[in-house]
Each structure stands twice: as C-alpha cells, then as structure tokens.
Amino acid sequence: MRHIGVDLHSDSFTVCYSEKEKREKIRTFKLQGKEFEAFLSDLRPSDEIALEATGNSSFFRDAVLSLVKRAIIVAPHKFNVIRNSTNKTDKNDARAIALFLSKDMLPEARAKSPLHRQLLEIARTREQLVKTRIALINKVYGILNGHGLKIKKEQLTTLKGFEKAVAFDKLGHLEQTTIRIIKTELISLKLNANELEKLLIGRAKDLPGYANLTSVKGIGAISAAIFLAHIGDVRDFEDAGKLASYFGITPKVRRSNGKRLSDGRITKRGSKLARRTLVQCALIAKRYNARLDDFYRKIKERRGSGKAIVATARKLLNAIYYTLKNDWMFEDFSNFKLVSHKS
C-alpha cells in the first residue's frame, strides 16, 4: 500500500509517495493534460490519497476516487500541522500529509456529491445577484432622497413602481443617465436570479427530503434547496449536535484548568448562506409554532434577542435533522402533527 500526500494548487500539485520499507518519492505534476493523465494511470487500487481542502479539491478527489482504495480531503481547521509549519514548502506539505495519512491521523472533511455541490454554488450565485440588486435599489433610493423625495424602498422593487418613482422633474442629466443604466441592470439581475431560482428548486425537488422540509412551516422552496445542498447526506451526522457544528451555530469552547468554558459566541464555520437562511427560517417558523415562539421569548428575557434567535435557529435545526433522519412529513408543524400515512 502507498500513502500519497498531495499539496494541491490551481494549476499544479506536488505528490509525496510513501511506501513501507521504500524510500519516499516526491514529484510535481501539471493539473491538466498529459501529466495529470500520467499521474492517474500510475495509481493503484491499494493506494490511499489525502489532500487539503481547497477550491478544486473536490475535482481532484472525484478524479482519483474510483482508482484508489481511499481518497480523503483533510479538514483544514482541524489540521494545523501544515498551516503552522516553520518550513512551509510544497514538498514538506505533501510529505506531512502522507506521513499522517499512513498513521491514520488525518481529520477528514465531508465530501458531498457533485449535485449537492453544484446546487450550493447556484444558490450562492443567486444570492450574489440579489445582493447586487438590493445595492442598486439603495443607490436609486439615495438619489431620490437627496432631492427630498421620500418613498418606500419596496416601490423600487417592481418595474412599474420604479418608473413612477423616478419620473421626477428635478433630476439632472447625470442622475437620469445613472438611473436609466441602473434600471437596465435591475431588469437583467431579476431575470437571471429568477432563472437560477427555478433551476435550483427544480433540481432540489428530486432530492430525498425536499418534500419533508417544505412541510415544515417556515421553510420555503428556496430554503429547503439550500439546506439540502449544504447538508448532503444527513446520515453523515451522528446526531443533531454534529449537524449544528457543521452549520457553525454551536458556541466556541475554551478550556481552563481542566474545565470546559463557553464564551457564548458561535463558531460561524461552514456556509454563511446556509446559516443565514436557517436564522431567517427560524424567525418565520416561530410565528406559526407556539413552542418555538415560547422558547424564543424565554431566552430573549434572560439573554437578549440576538442569542434568542440563534438558540431558536438551533432548535429549528434539530427539527430539520430529525425530519430528514426519520423521514418525517408534517401535516401541521404548528402543532407538531405528522402525516400518519404518506402516499
């Protein structure tokens, strides 16, 4: 068996081949073309490969997965040997990964399916378009406000409302030109965001758990798609606490004199989009679920609204976990009533 450590870059990668009772070999390959093909053709079914999580690590793992015994992506926040190295080179990084792989001491990052990864990227792209659209709307609102024209921002979100708001005779030529260009961009952004939204929901509907999540009052079609894309296979998580940690919604932990201390701030690891979506869904769900609302109010009285909504989001995430794990379908989430027989 060979243990292969890979230091991966955008256009090349350095490999350390470690084999028992043999001298280690270190080589550098181009990531595309004949050199990459030569690397793949040399792999053996008994090999084990490890590489750090990077932007293209999933691509690399997918390429080698069927050719070797095991291929893992190393969780970077749990493996600081490379990050804190005083002699950091590509060769030394690859050598360190191979060494710890041979001793089975590498913390493994979760590897989701290509579909789950692609859906999450679609959701992120859509979010960026929505943010850009909001920023442009705020720009137009600022121009109008500068002329003493007070309107509701919501008016600018529709084409009819936008045109009515900017039909203002005090706007100069430069401002009119700016608004005309912004209007064109807003139309394009909305069309593209809607197209991505349809694509995201359309593909997510085919994923196991979609109907289950949308039966939870407070979780809509887009939110369900984001959760499923981020979570992947829920069976990868031993319990709801592990899923909460993956969402970055668990408190940071410190230890002093052998005692476990918590400073109350969440780790914020993982996808910002998934975590923000979870908080937004929790704010909606508590309106319809008396238990969640009562829980929120009790925490708010003692610790404030910020910590209360985070705790409520964690509570909702527990419901999401068990809904997916147990294949629950809600007839009435407000009263936590499940469908007795699913068709």
TORKOL-4160 file (C-alpha; in steps of 0.2 Angstrom, whole numbers, padded with zeros to 4 digits, m for minus):
343
<pt num="1" X="0000" Y="0000" Z="0000"/>
<pt num="2" X="0006" Y="0018" Z="m0004"/>
<pt num="3" X="0001" Y="0033" Z="0006"/>
<pt num="4" X="0000" Y="0048" Z="m0005"/>
<pt num="5" X="0000" Y="0066" Z="0001"/>
<pt num="6" X="m0005" Y="0079" Z="m0011"/>
<pt num="7" X="m0001" Y="0098" Z="m0010"/>
<pt num="8" X="m0014" Y="0105" Z="m0022"/>
<pt num="9" X="m0013" Y="0121" Z="m0032"/>
<pt num="10" X="m0024" Y="0129" Z="m0045"/>
<pt num="11" X="m0013" Y="0123" Z="m0060"/>
<pt num="12" X="m0001" Y="0110" Z="m0052"/>
<pt num="13" X="0001" Y="0098" Z="m0037"/>
<pt num="14" X="0016" Y="0091" Z="m0028"/>
<pt num="15" X="0014" Y="0072" Z="m0023"/>
<pt num="16" X="0024" Y="0063" Z="m0009"/>
<pt num="17" X="0023" Y="0044" Z="m0012"/>
<pt num="18" X="0026" Y="0035" Z="0005"/>
<pt num="19" X="0028" Y="0016" Z="0004"/>
<pt num="20" X="0033" Y="0004" Z="0018"/>
<pt num="21" X="0052" Y="0000" Z="0018"/>
<pt num="22" X="0055" Y="0010" Z="0002"/>
<pt num="23" X="0062" Y="0027" Z="0000"/>
<pt num="24" X="0049" Y="0041" Z="m0002"/>
<pt num="25" X="0047" Y="0049" Z="m0019"/>
<pt num="26" X="0041" Y="0067" Z="m0022"/>
<pt num="27" X="0035" Y="0073" Z="m0039"/>
<pt num="28" X="0026" Y="0088" Z="m0046"/>
<pt num="29" X="0013" Y="0087" Z="m0060"/>
<pt num="30" X="0003" Y="0099" Z="m0070"/>
<pt num="31" X="m0016" Y="0098" Z="m0065"/>
<pt num="32" X="m0021" Y="0097" Z="m0084"/>
<pt num="33" X="m0016" Y="0087" Z="m0099"/>
<pt num="34" X="m0004" Y="0073" Z="m0101"/>
<pt num="35" X="0005" Y="0075" Z="m0084"/>
<pt num="36" X="m0011" Y="0073" Z="m0074"/>
<pt num="37" X="m0016" Y="0058" Z="m0085"/>
<pt num="38" X="0001" Y="0050" Z="m0081"/>
<pt num="39" X="m0002" Y="0053" Z="m0063"/>
<pt num="40" X="m0019" Y="0045" Z="m0064"/>
<pt num="41" X="m0013" Y="0030" Z="m0074"/>
<pt num="42" X="0000" Y="0026" Z="m0061"/>
<pt num="43" X="m0012" Y="0025" Z="m0046"/>
<pt num="44" X="m0015" Y="0008" Z="m0039"/>
<pt num="45" X="m0031" Y="0000" Z="m0031"/>
<pt num="46" X="m0022" Y="m0002" Z="m0015"/>
<pt num="47" X="m0017" Y="0017" Z="m0014"/>
<pt num="48" X="m0023" Y="0029" Z="m0001"/>
<pt num="49" X="m0023" Y="0048" Z="m0005"/>
<pt num="50" X="m0025" Y="0063" Z="0005"/>
<pt num="51" X="m0026" Y="0082" Z="0001"/>
<pt num="52" X="m0030" Y="0098" Z="0010"/>
<pt num="53" X="m0047" Y="0106" Z="0006"/>
<pt num="54" X="m0045" Y="0119" Z="m0007"/>
<pt num="55" X="m0056" Y="0127" Z="m0021"/>
<pt num="56" X="m0053" Y="0112" Z="m0033"/>
<pt num="57" X="m0050" Y="0098" Z="m0020"/>
<pt num="58" X="m0067" Y="0090" Z="m0024"/>
<pt num="59" X="m0062" Y="0090" Z="m0043"/>
<pt num="60" X="m0046" Y="0081" Z="m0039"/>
<pt num="61" X="m0055" Y="0069" Z="m0027"/>
<pt num="62" X="m0068" Y="0064" Z="m0040"/>
<pt num="63" X="m0054" Y="0061" Z="m0052"/>
<pt num="64" X="m0045" Y="0048" Z="m0042"/>
<pt num="65" X="m0059" Y="0041" Z="m0031"/>
<pt num="66" X="m0063" Y="0026" Z="m0042"/>
<pt num="67" X="m0044" Y="0022" Z="m0045"/>
<pt num="68" X="m0039" Y="0020" Z="m0027"/>
<pt num="69" X="m0044" Y="0012" Z="m0010"/>
<pt num="70" X="m0047" Y="0028" Z="m0001"/>
<pt num="71" X="m0046" Y="0047" Z="m0006"/>
<pt num="72" X="m0049" Y="0060" Z="0008"/>
<pt num="73" X="m0050" Y="0079" Z="0009"/>
<pt num="74" X="m0042" Y="0085" Z="0025"/>
<pt num="75" X="m0052" Y="0097" Z="0036"/>
<pt num="76" X="m0041" Y="0112" Z="0037"/>
<pt num="77" X="m0047" Y="0119" Z="0053"/>
<pt num="78" X="m0043" Y="0103" Z="0062"/>
<pt num="79" X="m0026" Y="0100" Z="0055"/>
<pt num="80" X="m0014" Y="0114" Z="0059"/>
<pt num="81" X="0002" Y="0105" Z="0056"/>
<pt num="82" X="0004" Y="0112" Z="0038"/>
<pt num="83" X="m0003" Y="0129" Z="0042"/>
<pt num="84" X="0009" Y="0132" Z="0057"/>
<pt num="85" X="0024" Y="0124" Z="0049"/>
<pt num="86" X="0040" Y="0134" Z="0050"/>
<pt num="87" X="0047" Y="0127" Z="0034"/>
<pt num="88" X="0032" Y="0128" Z="0023"/>
<pt num="89" X="0036" Y="0121" Z="0005"/>
<pt num="90" X="0025" Y="0111" Z="m0007"/>
<pt num="91" X="0037" Y="0096" Z="m0004"/>
<pt num="92" X="0036" Y="0097" Z="0015"/>
<pt num="93" X="0017" Y="0099" Z="0015"/>
<pt num="94" X="0015" Y="0084" Z="0004"/>
<pt num="95" X="0027" Y="0074" Z="0015"/>
<pt num="96" X="0017" Y="0079" Z="0031"/>
<pt num="97" X="0000" Y="0074" Z="0023"/>
<pt num="98" X="0007" Y="0057" Z="0018"/>
<pt num="99" X="0015" Y="0054" Z="0035"/>
<pt num="100" X="m0001" Y="0057" Z="0045"/>
<pt num="101" X="m0011" Y="0048" Z="0032"/>
<pt num="102" X="0000" Y="0032" Z="0035"/>
<pt num="103" X="m0004" Y="0034" Z="0053"/>
<pt num="104" X="m0022" Y="0037" Z="0050"/>
<pt num="105" X="m0022" Y="0053" Z="0060"/>
<pt num="106" X="m0029" Y="0065" Z="0047"/>
<pt num="107" X="m0046" Y="0073" Z="0051"/>
<pt num="108" X="m0057" Y="0070" Z="0036"/>
<pt num="109" X="m0068" Y="0084" Z="0028"/>
<pt num="110" X="m0085" Y="0079" Z="0022"/>
<pt num="111" X="m0086" Y="0076" Z="0003"/>
<pt num="112" X="m0103" Y="0079" Z="m0004"/>
<pt num="113" X="m0110" Y="0073" Z="m0021"/>
<pt num="114" X="m0106" Y="0084" Z="m0037"/>
<pt num="115" X="m0125" Y="0088" Z="m0037"/>
<pt num="116" X="m0126" Y="0094" Z="m0020"/>
<pt num="117" X="m0110" Y="0105" Z="m0023"/>
<pt num="118" X="m0117" Y="0112" Z="m0039"/>
<pt num="119" X="m0134" Y="0117" Z="m0031"/>
<pt num="120" X="m0125" Y="0126" Z="m0017"/>
<pt num="121" X="m0115" Y="0136" Z="m0030"/>
<pt num="122" X="m0131" Y="0140" Z="m0039"/>
<pt num="123" X="m0138" Y="0146" Z="m0023"/>
<pt num="124" X="m0123" Y="0157" Z="m0019"/>
<pt num="125" X="m0123" Y="0164" Z="m0036"/>
<pt num="126" X="m0142" Y="0169" Z="m0035"/>
<pt num="127" X="m0138" Y="0177" Z="m0018"/>
<pt num="128" X="m0125" Y="0187" Z="m0025"/>
<pt num="129" X="m0136" Y="0193" Z="m0039"/>
<pt num="130" X="m0150" Y="0198" Z="m0026"/>
<pt num="131" X="m0137" Y="0207" Z="m0016"/>
<pt num="132" X="m0131" Y="0217" Z="m0031"/>
<pt num="133" X="m0149" Y="0221" Z="m0035"/>
<pt num="134" X="m0153" Y="0227" Z="m0017"/>
<pt num="135" X="m0137" Y="0238" Z="m0018"/>
<pt num="136" X="m0143" Y="0246" Z="m0034"/>
<pt num="137" X="m0160" Y="0249" Z="m0027"/>
<pt num="138" X="m0152" Y="0258" Z="m0012"/>
<pt num="139" X="m0142" Y="0269" Z="m0024"/>
<pt num="140" X="m0158" Y="0275" Z="m0033"/>
<pt num="141" X="m0166" Y="0277" Z="m0016"/>
<pt num="142" X="m0152" Y="0288" Z="m0010"/>
<pt num="143" X="m0153" Y="0299" Z="m0026"/>
<pt num="144" X="m0171" Y="0302" Z="m0024"/>
<pt num="145" X="m0169" Y="0305" Z="m0005"/>
<pt num="146" X="m0156" Y="0318" Z="m0009"/>
<pt num="147" X="m0169" Y="0328" Z="m0018"/>
<pt num="148" X="m0181" Y="0327" Z="m0004"/>
<pt num="149" X="m0192" Y="0314" Z="m0012"/>
<pt num="150" X="m0196" Y="0301" Z="0002"/>
<pt num="151" X="m0203" Y="0285" Z="m0005"/>
<pt num="152" X="m0204" Y="0267" Z="0002"/>
<pt num="153" X="m0189" Y="0256" Z="m0005"/>
<pt num="154" X="m0202" Y="0242" Z="m0009"/>
<pt num="155" X="m0209" Y="0254" Z="m0023"/>
<pt num="156" X="m0192" Y="0252" Z="m0032"/>
<pt num="157" X="m0193" Y="0233" Z="m0032"/>
<pt num="158" X="m0206" Y="0232" Z="m0046"/>
<pt num="159" X="m0204" Y="0240" Z="m0064"/>
<pt num="160" X="m0220" Y="0250" Z="m0063"/>
<pt num="161" X="m0216" Y="0257" Z="m0046"/>
<pt num="162" X="m0198" Y="0261" Z="m0051"/>
<pt num="163" X="m0203" Y="0270" Z="m0066"/>
<pt num="164" X="m0216" Y="0280" Z="m0056"/>
<pt num="165" X="m0204" Y="0285" Z="m0043"/>
<pt num="166" X="m0190" Y="0291" Z="m0055"/>
<pt num="167" X="m0202" Y="0301" Z="m0065"/>
<pt num="168" X="m0196" Y="0316" Z="m0055"/>
<pt num="169" X="m0193" Y="0333" Z="m0065"/>
<pt num="170" X="m0179" Y="0339" Z="m0053"/>
<pt num="171" X="m0167" Y="0325" Z="m0058"/>
<pt num="172" X="m0152" Y="0331" Z="m0068"/>
<pt num="173" X="m0145" Y="0324" Z="m0084"/>
<pt num="174" X="m0131" Y="0314" Z="m0075"/>
<pt num="175" X="m0143" Y="0307" Z="m0062"/>
<pt num="176" X="m0156" Y="0302" Z="m0076"/>
<pt num="177" X="m0142" Y="0293" Z="m0085"/>
<pt num="178" X="m0137" Y="0284" Z="m0069"/>
<pt num="179" X="m0154" Y="0279" Z="m0065"/>
<pt num="180" X="m0158" Y="0273" Z="m0083"/>
<pt num="181" X="m0142" Y="0262" Z="m0083"/>
<pt num="182" X="m0147" Y="0255" Z="m0065"/>
<pt num="183" X="m0165" Y="0251" Z="m0072"/>
<pt num="184" X="m0157" Y="0241" Z="m0086"/>
<pt num="185" X="m0146" Y="0231" Z="m0074"/>
<pt num="186" X="m0161" Y="0228" Z="m0061"/>
<pt num="187" X="m0171" Y="0220" Z="m0075"/>
<pt num="188" X="m0157" Y="0209" Z="m0080"/>
<pt num="189" X="m0152" Y="0204" Z="m0062"/>
<pt num="190" X="m0170" Y="0200" Z="m0058"/>
<pt num="191" X="m0172" Y="0189" Z="m0074"/>
<pt num="192" X="m0156" Y="0180" Z="m0070"/>
<pt num="193" X="m0160" Y="0177" Z="m0052"/>
<pt num="194" X="m0177" Y="0170" Z="m0056"/>
<pt num="195" X="m0169" Y="0158" Z="m0069"/>
<pt num="196" X="m0157" Y="0152" Z="m0056"/>
<pt num="197" X="m0171" Y="0151" Z="m0043"/>
<pt num="198" X="m0181" Y="0140" Z="m0055"/>
<pt num="199" X="m0166" Y="0129" Z="m0059"/>
<pt num="200" X="m0161" Y="0127" Z="m0040"/>
<pt num="201" X="m0179" Y="0122" Z="m0035"/>
<pt num="202" X="m0182" Y="0111" Z="m0050"/>
<pt num="203" X="m0167" Y="0100" Z="m0046"/>
<pt num="204" X="m0169" Y="0101" Z="m0027"/>
<pt num="205" X="m0187" Y="0094" Z="m0029"/>
<pt num="206" X="m0179" Y="0077" Z="m0035"/>
<pt num="207" X="m0168" Y="0076" Z="m0019"/>
<pt num="208" X="m0173" Y="0065" Z="m0004"/>
<pt num="209" X="m0180" Y="0076" Z="0010"/>
<pt num="210" X="m0186" Y="0090" Z="m0001"/>
<pt num="211" X="m0205" Y="0087" Z="0002"/>
<pt num="212" X="m0201" Y="0083" Z="0021"/>
<pt num="213" X="m0193" Y="0100" Z="0023"/>
<pt num="214" X="m0206" Y="0110" Z="0014"/>
<pt num="215" X="m0219" Y="0103" Z="0026"/>
<pt num="216" X="m0211" Y="0112" Z="0040"/>
<pt num="217" X="m0220" Y="0129" Z="0041"/>
<pt num="218" X="m0206" Y="0142" Z="0039"/>
<pt num="219" X="m0196" Y="0133" Z="0027"/>
<pt num="220" X="m0200" Y="0138" Z="0009"/>
<pt num="221" X="m0194" Y="0130" Z="m0008"/>
<pt num="222" X="m0178" Y="0140" Z="m0009"/>
<pt num="223" X="m0173" Y="0137" Z="0009"/>
<pt num="224" X="m0176" Y="0119" Z="0008"/>
<pt num="225" X="m0165" Y="0118" Z="m0008"/>
<pt num="226" X="m0151" Y="0127" Z="0001"/>
<pt num="227" X="m0152" Y="0116" Z="0017"/>
<pt num="228" X="m0152" Y="0100" Z="0006"/>
<pt num="229" X="m0137" Y="0106" Z="m0004"/>
<pt num="230" X="m0127" Y="0111" Z="0011"/>
<pt num="231" X="m0131" Y="0096" Z="0022"/>
<pt num="232" X="m0129" Y="0082" Z="0008"/>
<pt num="233" X="m0132" Y="0065" Z="0016"/>
<pt num="234" X="m0139" Y="0068" Z="0033"/>
<pt num="235" X="m0133" Y="0051" Z="0038"/>
<pt num="236" X="m0116" Y="0058" Z="0038"/>
<pt num="237" X="m0120" Y="0066" Z="0055"/>
<pt num="238" X="m0121" Y="0055" Z="0071"/>
<pt num="239" X="m0133" Y="0067" Z="0080"/>
<pt num="240" X="m0141" Y="0084" Z="0079"/>
<pt num="241" X="m0126" Y="0092" Z="0088"/>
<pt num="242" X="m0114" Y="0087" Z="0074"/>
<pt num="243" X="m0125" Y="0095" Z="0061"/>
<pt num="244" X="m0126" Y="0111" Z="0072"/>
<pt num="245" X="m0107" Y="0111" Z="0072"/>
<pt num="246" X="m0107" Y="0109" Z="0053"/>
<pt num="247" X="m0118" Y="0124" Z="0052"/>
<pt num="248" X="m0107" Y="0134" Z="0063"/>
<pt num="249" X="m0121" Y="0138" Z="0075"/>
<pt num="250" X="m0113" Y="0130" Z="0091"/>
<pt num="251" X="m0104" Y="0140" Z="0104"/>
<pt num="252" X="m0085" Y="0142" Z="0104"/>
<pt num="253" X="m0077" Y="0131" Z="0118"/>
<pt num="254" X="m0062" Y="0136" Z="0129"/>
<pt num="255" X="m0054" Y="0125" Z="0142"/>
<pt num="256" X="m0045" Y="0132" Z="0158"/>
<pt num="257" X="m0038" Y="0121" Z="0172"/>
<pt num="258" X="m0047" Y="0106" Z="0165"/>
<pt num="259" X="m0064" Y="0115" Z="0165"/>
<pt num="260" X="m0074" Y="0117" Z="0149"/>
<pt num="261" X="m0079" Y="0135" Z="0146"/>
<pt num="262" X="m0090" Y="0143" Z="0133"/>
<pt num="263" X="m0090" Y="0161" Z="0128"/>
<pt num="264" X="m0107" Y="0161" Z="0120"/>
<pt num="265" X="m0102" Y="0166" Z="0103"/>
<pt num="266" X="m0105" Y="0154" Z="0089"/>
<pt num="267" X="m0091" Y="0147" Z="0078"/>
<pt num="268" X="m0098" Y="0153" Z="0062"/>
<pt num="269" X="m0090" Y="0139" Z="0052"/>
<pt num="270" X="m0097" Y="0132" Z="0036"/>
<pt num="271" X="m0108" Y="0141" Z="0024"/>
<pt num="272" X="m0113" Y="0158" Z="0028"/>
<pt num="273" X="m0128" Y="0156" Z="0016"/>
<pt num="274" X="m0135" Y="0141" Z="0025"/>
<pt num="275" X="m0133" Y="0149" Z="0042"/>
<pt num="276" X="m0141" Y="0165" Z="0037"/>
<pt num="277" X="m0155" Y="0155" Z="0029"/>
<pt num="278" X="m0158" Y="0145" Z="0045"/>
<pt num="279" X="m0159" Y="0161" Z="0055"/>
<pt num="280" X="m0172" Y="0168" Z="0043"/>
<pt num="281" X="m0182" Y="0152" Z="0043"/>
<pt num="282" X="m0182" Y="0152" Z="0062"/>
<pt num="283" X="m0189" Y="0170" Z="0063"/>
<pt num="284" X="m0203" Y="0164" Z="0051"/>
<pt num="285" X="m0206" Y="0147" Z="0060"/>
<pt num="286" X="m0208" Y="0155" Z="0077"/>
<pt num="287" X="m0223" Y="0165" Z="0071"/>
<pt num="288" X="m0233" Y="0149" Z="0067"/>
<pt num="289" X="m0226" Y="0137" Z="0081"/>
<pt num="290" X="m0231" Y="0141" Z="0098"/>
<pt num="291" X="m0217" Y="0130" Z="0106"/>
<pt num="292" X="m0203" Y="0139" Z="0096"/>
<pt num="293" X="m0211" Y="0156" Z="0100"/>
<pt num="294" X="m0212" Y="0152" Z="0118"/>
<pt num="295" X="m0194" Y="0146" Z="0118"/>
<pt num="296" X="m0188" Y="0162" Z="0109"/>
<pt num="297" X="m0197" Y="0173" Z="0122"/>
<pt num="298" X="m0190" Y="0165" Z="0137"/>
<pt num="299" X="m0172" Y="0166" Z="0130"/>
<pt num="300" X="m0174" Y="0184" Z="0125"/>
<pt num="301" X="m0180" Y="0189" Z="0143"/>
<pt num="302" X="m0164" Y="0181" Z="0150"/>
<pt num="303" X="m0151" Y="0184" Z="0137"/>
<pt num="304" X="m0157" Y="0196" Z="0124"/>
<pt num="305" X="m0164" Y="0195" Z="0106"/>
<pt num="306" X="m0148" Y="0191" Z="0097"/>
<pt num="307" X="m0144" Y="0175" Z="0107"/>
<pt num="308" X="m0163" Y="0171" Z="0107"/>
<pt num="309" X="m0164" Y="0170" Z="0088"/>
<pt num="310" X="m0148" Y="0159" Z="0087"/>
<pt num="311" X="m0155" Y="0147" Z="0100"/>
<pt num="312" X="m0171" Y="0146" Z="0091"/>
<pt num="313" X="m0162" Y="0143" Z="0075"/>
<pt num="314" X="m0153" Y="0129" Z="0083"/>
<pt num="315" X="m0169" Y="0122" Z="0089"/>
<pt num="316" X="m0176" Y="0123" Z="0071"/>
<pt num="317" X="m0160" Y="0114" Z="0065"/>
<pt num="318" X="m0164" Y="0100" Z="0077"/>
<pt num="319" X="m0181" Y="0098" Z="0069"/>
<pt num="320" X="m0173" Y="0098" Z="0052"/>
<pt num="321" X="m0161" Y="0085" Z="0057"/>
<pt num="322" X="m0174" Y="0073" Z="0064"/>
<pt num="323" X="m0186" Y="0077" Z="0049"/>
<pt num="324" X="m0173" Y="0071" Z="0037"/>
<pt num="325" X="m0166" Y="0057" Z="0048"/>
<pt num="326" X="m0183" Y="0049" Z="0051"/>
<pt num="327" X="m0192" Y="0054" Z="0035"/>
<pt num="328" X="m0205" Y="0064" Z="0044"/>
<pt num="329" X="m0218" Y="0073" Z="0035"/>
<pt num="330" X="m0228" Y="0086" Z="0044"/>
<pt num="331" X="m0247" Y="0088" Z="0042"/>
<pt num="332" X="m0247" Y="0103" Z="0054"/>
<pt num="333" X="m0230" Y="0109" Z="0060"/>
<pt num="334" X="m0238" Y="0122" Z="0071"/>
<pt num="335" X="m0244" Y="0108" Z="0082"/>
<pt num="336" X="m0230" Y="0096" Z="0078"/>
<pt num="337" X="m0243" Y="0084" Z="0070"/>
<pt num="338" X="m0235" Y="0071" Z="0057"/>
<pt num="339" X="m0244" Y="0064" Z="0042"/>
<pt num="340" X="m0249" Y="0047" Z="0048"/>
<pt num="341" X="m0248" Y="0038" Z="0031"/>
<pt num="342" X="m0238" Y="0046" Z="0017"/>
<pt num="343" X="m0243" Y="0041" Z="m0001"/>
